[in-house]
Amino acid sequence: MVLLKPIAVLSLCLQVLLLSGCTNFIFQPNNIRYYTPEKFNVSHEEVFFKTRDGLRLHGWWLKSEVPKKANIVFIHGNAQNISSHIANVAWLTKEGYDVFIFDYRGYGYSQGVTEIEGVIHDAIDAIAYGAERSAKENVPVIVLGQSLGGSLAIYAVANSEYKEKILVLITISAFSDYHEITQEALSTWWLTWAFQWPLSFTINNDYRPLDYVSDIYPVPFVVMHSQEDEVIPYHHGSDLIAAAKQPKTFVEITGTHNYTFAFQSNKDLLAKYIAGFLKQ
């Protein structure tokens, strides 16, 4: 998750501060094709599905390379599109999982204009697609969200009509509050330091993860976070797990924000916890 480019953000936010705020600067979509599933030797299906407001979103359904244990709906971070984020989850197909990775509105090949309310509901609709398909296949569905995607996933699972079908929600490096993460990010650059508080309150915080994390219940909740995370501070993970209801688990991982799955130890931990829930 690459939250901010200081000069661009400062210029944009100062222009629109008194008009519409800076809600959309947390999203950095593009339609550049970085990788394809073939790059990772993963078989896949192109998926197009409709949102509740009639947009067509694009995704890839990555196929397990071994007998399938479950389907995973992956909700990615704020920058680029699924063709870069696939690198974080393609390895799961070797562990026995199909992975549904999709783009929010305005990202990649998905239609629409990116804005927070629409993106939140895209996550809900993607979970619905994954849950319905999993029910037809008679396999469990798991929701996995990383960075911004983890924060979106908390609201999406809490408000999903398919909550009873979700085996577990796992977030990786998620933040707990849109205002707080914006203020913390703005405070790291001298160009935006003076504006950190007023600009952070222009962000829509209606979907604040801390306000909804207890509503995930009874879905089991796993929070994974690293003390080395330089983009989303460790306390966000601690705050989320403290506010959640049981069953819940906090898992400390290693590495900086954008390199979580560069470490085999983190892959092993994720695979271990998923396998553990499948055995229950």
Order of alpha helices (4+ residues) and beta strands (2+ residues): alpha-beta-beta-beta-beta-beta-alpha-beta-alpha-beta-alpha-beta-alpha-alpha-alpha-alpha-beta-alpha-beta-alpha
